[in-house]
Amino acid sequence: MTSEIPPLPRRRRVLASIMAAPALLAALGLGAVESWRLLRPQSRLFAAPFVYSLADAIERHDVDQAYAFIRAGQDPNQPIAVVTRGRPVLMPPLLWAVTTQNSDAVRMLVGFGARVDPAAVCLAEEIGSAEIARLLTLHGPVGLNVTCPPPLRTAESADAAVPRRAPRTPAPPAPRAPTR
């Protein structure tokens, strides 16, 4: 009642087919997806996520969508709502483009007449984006002379830069009148 072991060549074929089946299925699936992309490139499966605002388009580096918002009439100088560190903040689109280091959006916004202010240039220098800082100084108003404050690198230096009141010291006791 011993079971007979199948011959070695048959085992190899079974093992090879077990290993090859996933690779063949993956190749067929990939071919089907790429064929679908070729036939319907605008399908929801391949489209970029929808952006709801100019801020989203700038943040996602989607210059085409940002351009569409500006072409539709959004003012490139009108502050936009963005969320930083969990808080909503209003800031100009150009400053948001500098913050996200999106040089293409910076070019597009400057081309549409966004005001270049020294804060944007200083921010570009602070975050180490020399290309954006150069773009802003080149395309900014004539005679834009920017002198940036020294950068704050650490939380300790940021705390040190905040002016503090000296701690209150108790007033010296009033002199007592001599008692007899």
JOHUFEN-V502490 format. One record per residue. N is the residue number from 0. RES is the residue in one letter. SS is DSSP state (H for helix, E for strand, C for the rest). Layout:
# JOHUFEN-V502490
((N | RES | SS) (N | RES | SS))
This chain:
# JOHUFEN-V502490
((0 | M | C) (1 | T | C) (2 | S | C) (3 | E | C) (4 | I | C) (5 | P | C) (6 | P | C) (7 | L | H) (8 | P | H) (9 | R | H) (10 | R | H) (11 | R | H) (12 | R | H) (13 | V | H) (14 | L | H) (15 | A | H) (16 | S | H) (17 | I | H) (18 | M | H) (19 | A | H) (20 | A | H) (21 | P | H) (22 | A | H) (23 | L | H) (24 | L | H) (25 | A | H) (26 | A | H) (27 | L | H) (28 | G | H) (29 | L | H) (30 | G | H) (31 | A | H) (32 | V | H) (33 | E | H) (34 | S | H) (35 | W | H) (36 | R | H) (37 | L | H) (38 | L | H) (39 | R | C) (40 | P | C) (41 | Q | C) (42 | S | C) (43 | R | C) (44 | L | C) (45 | F | C) (46 | A | C) (47 | A | C) (48 | P | C) (49 | F | C) (50 | V | C) (51 | Y | C) (52 | S | C) (53 | L | H) (54 | A | H) (55 | D | H) (56 | A | H) (57 | I | H) (58 | E | H) (59 | R | C) (60 | H | C) (61 | D | C) (62 | V | H) (63 | D | H) (64 | Q | H) (65 | A | H) (66 | Y | H) (67 | A | H) (68 | F | H) (69 | I | H) (70 | R | H) (71 | A | C) (72 | G | C) (73 | Q | C) (74 | D | C) (75 | P | C) (76 | N | C) (77 | Q | C) (78 | P | C) (79 | I | E) (80 | A | E) (81 | V | E) (82 | V | E) (83 | T | E) (84 | R | C) (85 | G | C) (86 | R | E) (87 | P | E) (88 | V | E) (89 | L | E) (90 | M | E) (91 | P | C) (92 | P | H) (93 | L | H) (94 | L | H) (95 | W | H) (96 | A | H) (97 | V | H) (98 | T | H) (99 | T | C) (100 | Q | C) (101 | N | C) (102 | S | H) (103 | D | H) (104 | A | H) (105 | V | H) (106 | R | H) (107 | M | H) (108 | L | H) (109 | V | H) (110 | G | H) (111 | F | C) (112 | G | C) (113 | A | C) (114 | R | C) (115 | V | C) (116 | D | C) (117 | P | H) (118 | A | H) (119 | A | H) (120 | V | H) (121 | C | H) (122 | L | H) (123 | A | H) (124 | E | H) (125 | E | H) (126 | I | C) (127 | G | C) (128 | S | C) (129 | A | H) (130 | E | H) (131 | I | H) (132 | A | H) (133 | R | H) (134 | L | H) (135 | L | H) (136 | T | H) (137 | L | H) (138 | H | H) (139 | G | C) (140 | P | C) (141 | V | C) (142 | G | C) (143 | L | C) (144 | N | C) (145 | V | C) (146 | T | C) (147 | C | C) (148 | P | C) (149 | P | C) (150 | P | C) (151 | L | C) (152 | R | C) (153 | T | C) (154 | A | H) (155 | E | H) (156 | S | H) (157 | A | H) (158 | D | H) (159 | A | H) (160 | A | H) (161 | V | C) (162 | P | C) (163 | R | C) (164 | R | C) (165 | A | C) (166 | P | C) (167 | R | C) (168 | T | C) (169 | P | C) (170 | A | C) (171 | P | C) (172 | P | C) (173 | A | C) (174 | P | C) (175 | R | C) (176 | A | C) (177 | P | C) (178 | T | C) (179 | R | C))
